Amino acid sequence: MVDFRQIKWYNALQFKMEVYVMGNKKWYISGLADGLPIGIGYLAVSFAVGISAHNAGINALLGALMSFLNLTSAGQAAAISLIAVGTTIAEIALTQLIINARYLLMSCSLSQKYDPNMKLTHRFLVSYGITDEIFGVCMAKEGMLNPFYNYGIMTCTVTGWTAGTVMGSVFGSVLPEYIVSALSVALYGMFIAVFVPPARKNAVIAVIVVASMLLSYLMSVLPMVSSISQGFRIIIITVAVSAVAALLFPVKEDENE
């Protein structure tokens, strides 16, 4: 019988495998450490999402499935609002495509941080877990990234987002109505926290936010357009404001450097 432990190539291969596994383990642990604060934040925010889902008639199981498959606060909040008013699946799908289009750009940028020869399976798994916060953490990491770093972050963030949704949905059916109503405001507080800091630093962003709010209000009260479903109103406003902002306030390349 051949003793493979005496063969040099076998020992070399075994050593490389051990280095590979240990390297992935270190990257994964690093991702866990960086993803834990994000996961805790997601737990708090998705609690409000779970309450909104409960108010829209979505049970805890479906709410958890939605959070697990749709890891985006703005997209999920919009979907819940559209489901609550009984809009069509086509409108929901198109709204998700437009709201989450920014992740296409993030994916293109983030792909430069990985080995060009990284397997397609890893690319698909990493792309599933791209959010604003995860993108920021990954881009701030020096050097090339290992996909197991993302897996570590995603372990915390996906768990936090899904668990928070379930907790919000469950407590939404147990807590008194006035408390549930008060906690539902937290979702709007999240959006305020998202756009106020950058709006204070950039007047263009502030103008865009105000214009979007004003246009949304006008489309809900004007006779000619108020009959348009909420889903298509969101789509129209998003595309219109984004297009006008891109034409009037183009971002120069040196501003991104």
C-alpha positions, 0 to 999 in steps of 0.5 A, a space after each residue: 500500500 502506498 503511503 501518501 505521507 511519504 510523497 512530496 507532492 501530496 505533502 505540498 498539496 496538503 499544506 496548500 489546502 491547510 493554508 487555504 482553509 485557514 486563510 478563509 477562516 481568518 477572512 470569515 472571522 474578520 467579516 464577522 467582526 466588521 459585520 456585527 455592528 451592522 447586524 445590530 443596526 439592521 436588527 433595530 431597523 427591521 423591527 419597524 419593517 416587521 411591524 409594517 409587514 404585520 400591519 399590511 397583513 403579511 405574517 411572520 413567516 412571509 415577512 422573514 422570507 421577504 427579508 431573507 430574499 430582499 436584503 434592502 430596507 428601501 426596497 422592502 419598505 416600498 414593497 410592503 406599502 404597495 402590497 398594503 394598497 393591493 397593487 400589481 406584481 408587475 408594479 412591485 417588480 418594476 419598483 424594486 428594479 428602479 429603487 435597487 438599481 444602485 446596487 448594479 453600480 456598487 457591484 461593478 465597483 466592488 468586483 474590482 476588489 476581488 481576484 479576477 479568477 474568482 469562481 462564479 459561484 462566489 460572485 453570485 453569493 457575494 452579490 446577494 449580500 450587497 447593501 449600502 453598509 456592506 459596500 462601504 465596509 468592503 470598499 474601505 478594506 485595504 487590498 484585495 478581498 476574499 469572498 469569505 470576508 463577505 460571508 462573515 459580514 452577511 452572516 451577521 447582517 442577514 441574520 439581524 435583518 431577518 430576525 428583526 423582521 420576525 420580532 417586529 411581526 410577532 410583537 406587532 400582533 401582541 403589543 397594544 395598538 398604540 405602541 405598535 402605531 408609535 413603533 411604526 414611526 421608526 421606519 420613517 425615522 430610518 429614512 430621515 437618518 439616511 438622507 439628512 446627513 448627506 443633505 446637510 453636506 451637499 445642497 444638491 442632495 437637499 434640493 433633490 430630496 425636497 423636490 421628490 417630496 413635493 412632487 410626491 405630494 402633488 401627484 397624490 392630490 392633483 386630479 390628473 395624476 392622483 388616480 395613478 397607482 402608488 407603485 407607478 407614482 413611485 416609479 415616475 417620481 424616481 426616474 424623473 427626479 434622477 434624470 433631471 438631477 443627472 442633467 442639471 447636476 452631473 458629477 465630475 470624475 475628479 469629485 469621485 476620486 
